[in-house]
Amino acid sequence: MYPPELVRPMKEDLVNAGFQELTTAEQVDETLKNADRTLLVVVNSVCGCAAGNMRPGVKLSIKGENKPTKLATVFAGVDGEAVAQARKYFLPYPASSPSIALFKDGKLVHFLERHHIEGGTAQMIAENLQEAYAEYCI
């Protein structure tokens, strides 16, 4: 587990962009079970690909016309209970940090694993997500 003071700026990066921070399994269940339209869940992390590509890409992706109605985030290596619970909703995909999940009416419809994120640019991640939003967030 990482010290809270170390990850606070990384958490705030998404929270300040409008993401709800989920820190418990109960919060994850409440958010996912009550998402009636579209929901984007980001598994944030301290890795370089999260800082350099994923967080900027996710923030860029929600600037478009089509976007999820709700945004949420859990933080790997810090909020273990919340991350473990969120990953249950991501099945059949294996655990991956960082990762990005898009749900529509409670069903997982689009998922980016770490291998889709690392090596890509923020712009590529944003474009990938915006294509999914165009299909599911209308």
Phi, psi and omega in degrees: 000141181269149177296137182305322182293334178288319186267349183309311180298327180289322176292314183297333179305315179276322179301317179293342177269002176108007179275138174277128179277123179253123185242353180230161177298323180296318178296320178298310180301313180302314182292314183286324181285338182254012178279105186269347179235259180239144183219131174253125178243123181251126171269103182278159177202173181273355185294159181297326180290334175289316182288316187277331187234309189292303183299313177298322180294318179296315180296321178294323184295331184271006177274349182281178181294310178271129177203162180298151179283338180222144180234134179217158179214145171236157184240115179293140179083000179229302183258067188305317181296316180293318180295316179300319180291317179300320182296335176297326179282344182272353181302141018269008181290141178286162177304135183206130178226125355284168174202165184221128182237133175248128179245144172231124181050042176083359181250137177291121183242345181204138183214131174248120177271171180307317183293342173278340186265310183291137182090344177268164176267165175302320180297318179296318179295315179300316181295319177301312180293320180295328175295319177294320178298321180298328180276320190251341186252049180247000000 
